[in-house]
């Protein structure tokens, strides 16, 4: 027998994984909601029991982040995600509206292929397993080569737990011969219904180019805006907590700070007090040359490293208690790494005159990179929050919280997730924090409630009860303004044609009256005088003479 080359072997193994997954999913699709829920629960509990083991493995193998924080991420991906999804109805009839006579049925997608990033390998496998199986699907993983040992161990744990709880063999599995060809085989397989992609930009683009439906996360470049009404001490604490969590590898973490000039000195003092170090021009240039590779992508040597390591590598010394490095900036461009995503505890900082100027800076940064992802605002001003919410091109706006933890739903009530969609504006198909409801189809069942004869009936004109439009009564005979009931009955109820609550005086008399001083034109119903009547008559006659 001729021995197959590695690339061919890996493709064949990938095909077998998909074939087994499809068979397993056909069985799994017959399970009740209760049976699926029990399987998902057991996987979550078993994964949580191994949270520390997997965290240490991932940290040691990849060199990214801090294992202590990875324990929290693994626990979040298992128990927190499970608590959120456990009561969701995803199988069979998931809603039945007896009044409108519409029923909804949850339909699994089938086999899902999942790409795993090296920055969050173990937590991603746990999370994606739970949401895929909760929706009645099978899932096949393609781990990152730089995190294969910890990924294989995580797969071993979730596979064993699924089988123990009664799932068919093959319902969750992963490629063990890691090659680009194997990943391509998974992405192009006609038996794969969806690609759930989290990883580098090139791999995500390849997933969409495969022709297989894809849901992806995207690159983040989240600005943190500190507005003048903010609790500055808490804002700084949130930003540093977020940016140092697992050394900044979560894509929702802050990448730059924007601050109003009037509070800059106070923010600067607080940053120093909480462990920030402001690089001088020379230090910032050294660091910038190290952050990006020649092709403009982030240098993997800096990802997930702490501030002390980064400064030593760049050739300058900082205090031992430094937690984040900051570079003051005034430009935004693809060549400026401080205005891009930095998966390590480094921040660019921009000083703006006011919140409107900060608005423009936010858009500049997001347009440069990170469209559709995340923005965090520290403020007590609800008007600023609303204005940003209406205009900014992101799908997650976080208020007064650490962005990395708020974006994934840990410190907010957003859907707990480790795949954060960027929507169409970010080149993706979903803007959600991805959960089980994104991984199923919903079959609609609609009962007939109208006949064709009903459709032929004249349509009733809409009621004017909520309309502020003034009704004008056109009559063949002249009507004296002195007959207007407002002039002799101040207790007449307001009709839909006229709402004094929303008008200063009566604007039906046009510009002739509106241009007069308000004191002369506003007539109270309870204070009608001959002089006021004469004013109104003059205004009306003036309008009629035009």
Secondary structure, 3 states (H helix, E strand, C coil): CCCCCHHHHHHHHHHHHHHHHHHHHHHHCCCCHHHHHHHHHHHHHHHHHCHHHHHHHHHHHHCCCCHHHHHHHHHHHHHHHHHHHCCCCCCEEEEEECCCCEEEEEEECCEEEEECCCCCHHHHHHHHHHHHHHCCCEEEEECCHHHHHHHHHHHHHHHHHHHHCCCCCCCEEECCCCCHHHHHHHHHCCCCCEEEECCCHHHHHHHHHCCCCEEECCCCCEEEEECCCCCHHHHHHHHHHHHHHHHHCCCCCEEEEEEEHHHHHHHHHHHHHCCEEECCHHHHHHHHHHHECCCCCECCCCCCCCHHHHHHHHCCCCCCCCCEEEEECCCCCCCCHHHCCCCCCEEEEEEECCHHHHHHHHHHHHHHCCCEEEEEEECCCHHHHHHHHHHCCEEEEEECCCHHHHHCCCCCCCCCCCCECCCHHHCCCCCCECCHHHHEEEEEEECCCCCHHHHHCCCCCCCCCCCCCCCCCCCCCCCCHHHCHHHCCCCCCCCCCCCHHHCCCCHHHCHHHHCCCHHHHCCCHHHCCHHHHHHHHHHHHHHHCC
